[in-house]
Amino acid sequence: MNFILFSHTQIGAIPSVAGHTQYPYDLVLKACQPVLERLGRVHVVQSTAEVDPLYRQLQEQGQDGLFLSFAPVHETAADLRCPTLCVVAWEFDSIPDEPWDDDPAHDWRQLLGRHGRAITLSEHTAGTVRKAMGEDFPILVLPAMQWPQLADQPLPAPVKTDSPIQVKGCLLDTRTLGLSVDSLLPELPVEITAQEQARLDALLPPPLTPRRRVVIARHYLRLWLLHRLGREVAPSPSDDRRYLGHWYWEGVRDLLPDTLHQALAKHLPSVAAPLPVPEPQVPVLDLPDTQHWVQTDVSGVVYVSTFNPQEGQNNWPQLISAFCWAFRDTADATLILRIEGCPLAACYTPLLTVLTQLSPFSCRVVVMYGELDAAQQAQLQNAASFYVNASRAEAVCLPLMAFMAGGVPAIAPAHSALGDYIDDSVAFVVPSSEEPALWPHDTRQLNRTRRHRPDWGALKNAFQASYRLARTQPDAYAQMAAAAQARMQAYCAVTVLQQRAAIFFNLPLADEPATAAARHAAEQA
């Protein structure tokens, strides 16, 4: 069997929610590839235009081909000759089952029904798809995780002593930032003097006397004339109506009797559209340098979380506030926020604002922004006592799975895809409740599905309970760490997924990747 793979995003693209264009399907493809290589040949293409020519070439050689689309269902190519399967990354409790914007592709049931089967990343997503497609709809659940690469670390110690973390980028450390909530307050004079009051009174607009109304009306007529004379192309009728509306409603309306107003009002906009105003000047941020390797040491009980601050699903302000309130007076609790998927300029101010609003606190928060290679990722994993997830919905959560594969227990809810592998034996489970939500790509902005709202108080309590466990019960911590590692090995080890995929594709098992390559060489001979 030949598997033709295409990722909707390329390495380094900005990740976001699963159904959104910028979800990191490239990382999911890379994680699933080792399983497929044990079952046949894998061809990774750079565009869907390469799929059919490659499929024809394989047919001419007497070989089968199957195209696996790592992309949103509504953006998967529907006109290919090559047999196609969608890899569905989805975190909500329903899939889009109605068209909008005159595009039937938004009804995912159409394409999935044409394919006749699908691949999902979790049992949660499989159940959601079957709710729409029928309980007998064939689905392969293929969790995306690189177990062999991330599970070779020793089990972590609950309390750390000067554990280094390093990144090519920048580290924002609350111990050195000098945060103060007073910096968010405007500087106002304690008492307004008579001179200042007179200045403020002078800024008030004059009363709207009939003479003033005439001045306003003349002003808008002048703007309208300047607008028409200054345009290279003729203004549209809507532009004329806009200026005429301002002239009438703000200028002459109060000067006319009601009978004349009733005759004119039906020909004029009832509410004048606002006139164009210049864009405000955005201050240039003094961002830290991100071109060099930087390092710091962390100690005590260390919590790690990875997220994109531009994505609301991950619920990061509540995660930070729960940590800072739980450890407001605890100096040896540290939270490392691994930021990925967004420009530093976009997340710098929101992150510092939240941290400043919570200050002062004794605990430590380190924001890690930049590139990590495999060695730095292992270093970060070694520094972690717990991994924290406080999201409202998850399609897979690769960072959480990676840390658990290394034996790092979790603090996380057990909703959506997390329910596949999170329970009390491997994590401090945060209860959550359902709330209305949007399908991420629905331009109508209608609540058609549901997500989950983690309980903030329970999250705060989970931080404190995990700290007590790490500090006072090292044996219980070691048991939870071993259970987390065993859970991931049973859930997403390549050999486990290989057998499941072979049954789904009706293929013979191959013990090693080299076996599949040897079989292909024999076919060619």
N, C-alpha and C positions, 0 to 999 in steps of 0.2 A: 504494500500500500504506500502511496505517495501522498504526503500531507503538504498542501500548499497553504502557507500562513501569511496573513496580512494584518498589520496593526494600524488602526486608525490614527494613532499618534506615534511619533518617533521618540527615540531616547532623548530625554531632556525636556519634553513638552510639559506644559503646566498641568498638573493633575487637578481634578475636581470631582464632582459627584459622578456616580457611575453612569447615569443615563446621559450626561452632558458630553459634548464633543471632546472636551479636554481631559476626560478620565484617562489614567495612565495605562491604556491597553497594551502599550509596548512592554511594560513590566510584567503584565499578566502573560503575554505571549512568551517572554523569555523564561518565566517560571514554569509554564506548561511544556515548553519545548523538550526537556529531558525525558518526559514520559512518552511523548510521541516518537522520539528518536529510538526508543526501545521497540517500537512496533513497526517501523518502516522508515522510509526516507523523508526528510523534512526539507522543504524548499521555502525560504522566506523571501517574499517579493516586496517591492517598494511601492507598488500601486496595483489596483485591481485590473488595470489594462494588461498586466503581464500574466494574468491568471489563465485566460482561455488559450493563448498561444502555447503556454507551457503544458496545459492539459492536452491539447492536440498532439504535441510532441510526445507526451507520455503514451497516448493512445496508439500512435504510430509504432511505438516500441512494444505494444502489447501489454501495457501496464495501466493499473487503475490510478485515479487521482481524486482527491477530495479537498475542497477549499474550505478552510476554517477562517471565518471572518471575526477578528478581534476588533469590533466596532459596535456602536449603537445599532440596534436592529433597524431603525428607520433610516440609517445611513449605510446599510449593507447593500452592495450591488445586487439588483434583482434580475438582471438580464444576462447572466452568465450561462454558458453551456455546461461548465464544470459543476458537478454536484456540490452544493454549498451547505454548510452548517454555521449557525450563529453561535458565538461564545457570548452568553448573556451575563453581563455584570450589572446587577440590579439590587437595590436595597429596600425598596418599598413593598407594601403589601398587595399591590396590584400593578399589572403592566398596562401600558396605554392600550386601550381597546376601543378607541373611537378616533376618526380622522379630524383634522382641523387644518385651517389655512388652505383648504382645497387640495390637501395632500393625503391620499389614502395610505401612504407608507407609515403615517403616524399610528395607524392601527396595527400594532405588532402582530396580531393574530393572523393577518393576511400572509406575511412572509414566513412566519414560523409554520403555519399550516401548509404552505407550499413546500417547505423543506421536509416536513414530516417528523422532525426530531430536533434536538438542540443540546448544547452543552452549557451548564451553569457552573458557577464557582462555589455554590453553597446549597445545602438542602433547603434553606429558606427560599432562595430564588427558584429552585426546582418546584417547590410547593406553590409559589406564586404563579409560575408559568402554567402549572397543571390546573390551577383554578380557572384560568382563561381558556386553556386548550383541551381540558379533559384529563381525568385521572390516569388514563392509559397512554398518555402522550410520552414517547420515549425520550428520556433525558439522561445524559451522563453528567454526574456531579464530579467536577475535577478541580479541587482546591488548588489555587495557584500559590505554591510555596517551594522554595529551593532548599529543601531539607538537608541534602548532603553538604551544602556549603556553610550552613548557618548552625549546625547542631554539634559541631566538633569542639565546642568550648566546654571547659569544666563547669560544674554547677556553681552559681555565684554565691558569695558570702553575703549574709543579710546586712551587715554593717561594713561600710567601706573605710579604708584608711589611705588618704592621698591617692586616689585613683585618677590617672590622667585622662583627659579628653582633648582631642585635637581636631581642628577643622581648617580647611583652606577657605577663609572667609572672615567672619568676625564673631566674637563672643560678647554679649551684653550681660554684665554681671550686676545684680542689684546690690552687691556688697561694695561696688565701686562707682555706681551711677549717681549716688547722692540724691535719690528720689525724695521729693517732698510734695505733699498735696497742695501746699501753699503756692507752688509754681503754676498751678492750674487756675488760680483765682486772679481776676483782673485787679489792677492797682487803682483803687478809688480813694479820693480824698476823704479824710475823716469827717470834715465839715465843709459844706459849700459856702464860700464867702459871698458877700453881697455883690462883689464885682463879677464872680463866676455865675451867679444867678442872673445877673443882668445880661451876661453874654448868652446864656442859654435861652433867655426870654427873647433875645433878638433873633434867634434862629427859628422861632415859631413862625409859621406862615401867616400872612395877613388875613383878616376876615374876608369871607367870600361875598363882598359887596357886588352889586351889578357892574360897577366899573372893573372890579377884579375879574369877574366872569368874562367880560369882553377881552381883557388881556389874555386870559387862558385860551379862549377861542381863537384869537389872532395867533397865538403861539403854535397851536396845532395846525392851523392853516399854513403857517410858514414852514413847519416841518414837512407837511405833505408836499408843498411845492419843491422844497429842496430834495425830497426823496425822488420825485418824478424827474427833475432836471438832472440829478446826479446819477441816474441809472443809464447804463449802456443799452439795456433792453427795456421795453415798455413794462411798467409794473403791472401786476395782475389785478383783476377787479377786487380780489380779497384784500390786497394792500390798500387800495383806495377806501374800501369799506372800513378797514381798521382805523385809519387816520380820521375818517369822517365820524366814526363812532366816538372816538376820544373828543373830537371837536364838539360834537353835540352833547354827549352826556356830561362831560366835565366843564364845558364852556357855556353853552347857551340854553341848556334845558330849563334852568330855573328862571330864565328871562321870558319864557313863552307861556301863554295860557294853556290850560289843560286841553281845551278843544283842539288847538293847533298841534299840541304834543301827540294826541291820539292819532291824528292824521299822519304824522311823520314817523312815529315810533315803529310802526310795522315795517317800514322800509330800511331801518337801521339795526345794526347788531344790538341785541339787548344788553350784552356785556362786552365791552370793548376788550380785544386781546391786548396783552401788555406789549408795549413798544420794546424794540430790541435795546438791550443795555450792554455795555462793554463787559467782557469777561473779567472777573476779579483776578488780581494779581496773586498767584499762589507763591508763598515764600519758598525759597530754595532750601531743602533740608541739608544740614551738615551731616551727611552719612559717614559712618566709619569706613575705613579702607577694607576691601574684601579680597585683595589680591595676594595676601600672604598667609602662611600657616600660623595659626595662633593656638595656644594651649593653656589649660588651667587644670588644677587638681580639685577633685570633689571628695568630700568625706561624709561620714554618718550614714543615714538612711537616704538613699538616692532614688528619686522617681524620674522616669523618662517618658516623654510623649512626643509623637511626631505628627505634624499636621500642617495644612495650608491655611493661614489666617484669613484668606479671602473666601474660604468655603465655610458657609454657616452651619453645615451639617455636623462639623466636628465639635461645636459647642465649646470652643476654647476659652472664652471669657469666664464661663462657669467653672471650668476645670481649674483655671488659675485662682479664681476667687475662693473656691473651696479649699485649695491647698493653703493659701495665705491665711485664711481664717482658722484652719485646723492647726497650723503651726505658727501662729502669730507670736508665740513666746518660746518657740523651739528652735534653737540656733543650729542644731545639727541635722535638720531636714532640708534637703535640696531637691529642687525640681528643675530638670533639664528639658527645655523646649526645643526640639529639633524642627526647625522651620524648613519647609521645602515647597517648591511649586509656585512661588510668587516672587516678584522683585522685592528687594529690600525696601525700596522707597514706598511700596504699597503697604507694607506691614509694620514699618518702623514706628510711626506715630501711633497707630492703634494699640500696639503691644505696650509701648511705654506709657500711654495714657492709662490703660487698665492697671498696670503695675503701680503707677504713681497714685491713682485713686485709692489703692489698697494700702499704701504706705502710711505709717511705718510698720514694719514687721521684722521679726528676728530671723525667720527662715530665709533661705537663699533661693533665688531663681536665676538660672543661667539660660539665656537665649542663644542657641547655636544656629548660625546661618552660614551656609556655604557647602562646599563639596566634601564628601567623605568617600574614600576608597575602601576596599575590603578590610584593610588593616585598621583604619579609623572606625569603621562600623563595628568591628569586633571589640575595639577598645571601648566604644560607647556601651556596648552590650555588657562588657565586663564591669563597667562602672555602675550598672543599674541594680538596684535592689528590687524594684517593681516597675512594670510598665503600666501606664495609665491611658485608658480610653474612656472618654465621656461623650461620645458622639450620639447623634439622634438616629442614625441609620448607617449601616455598613454593608457593602457588597462583598467584602472579603477581609480587609484590613491586613495587608501584608506586613507592616512593621510589627504589629502585635504578634502575629504568628511567628515572625522571625525571632523575636525576643523570647517567646515561650519555647521555641525550639531549642534555644540556648539555656533553658532552665530558669528563666526569669518569670516569677509569678505576676499576676495581673490585678489591676483594679479596673473593672469594666462592667457594663450592663450585659445582659444575655439576650438582647433582642436581635432582630434581623439575622445577618450571617454570623454574628457573634454567638448566637444560640447553638451553633454547630459544635463549638468546642469550649465554651465558657460555662463553668459551674463552680460550686463551692470548693471543690477539691483542688482547683488550679487558680482560683481568683477570689478576691473579695467582690462579690456580685452587687452591683448597684441597681436597685429596682427602678423601673421606668413606667410611664403611662403613655397611652396613645394620644396623638394630636393630629388634626388635619394637616395635609401637606400638598404641595404641588408636584406634578411630574416635572423634573428639572428643565426639560426642553419645551414645555407647553407655553406657547406665546400668549395664550388666553389668560394665564395666571389664575386658573381655576383649581380649587381644592378638590382633587379627584382621588386622592390616596391618603395614606397615613404614615407617619413616622413616630418616633418615640421620644419622650421627654424624660431624661434621667432626673432622679430626685436629688436636688442639690444638697439637702441635709444629709441624705444617706451617703452621698459622695464624700462629704466632709467627714462623716463618721468612719467611712472606709479608710480614708487617709490615716486617721488616728488609730484605728484598730490594726492596720498593717504596720504602723510604726511600733506599736507595742509588741506585735509578733516578732518583728525583726530584732528588737532590743532585748526582749525577755524570753523568747521561745525559739532559740536557734534550731532545735530539732524539728519543731513543727514547721518552721520555715523551710528547712531542707526537704521535708516530706512534700510540701507544696511545690517546691522547685522541681523535684524529681517527677512529680505527677504532671506538671506542665510540660516537661520535656517528653514524657511518655505519651501524653495526649497528642502532641504534635506528630510524634513518630507514627502513632497509630492512624492519625487523621490524614496526613499528607506525605508520608514517605513515598518515594518514587516507586518502589516495588509494589506497594499497596495500590497506588493509582494505576500502575501499569496493568495489573490484572483486571481491574475494573474497566479500563479503557479497552483492553483486548476483547472482553466479552461484549461491550457495546458495539465495537466495530466488527465483531465476528472475525477476529484475527488470531493466529497462533501466538503464544507467548514467546518472547525472546529474552534470555537471561541477561544479556548484556547489550549495550548499544552496538558493539562490534558484530554481534550476531546478525543484526538487521543489515548492517553494511555488507557482511559476507553473503547473506542471502541475495542481496541486490547484485553483487558481483557474479554470483552463480547464474542469476537470471540473464544478465548481460552476455555471459559466455554461451 
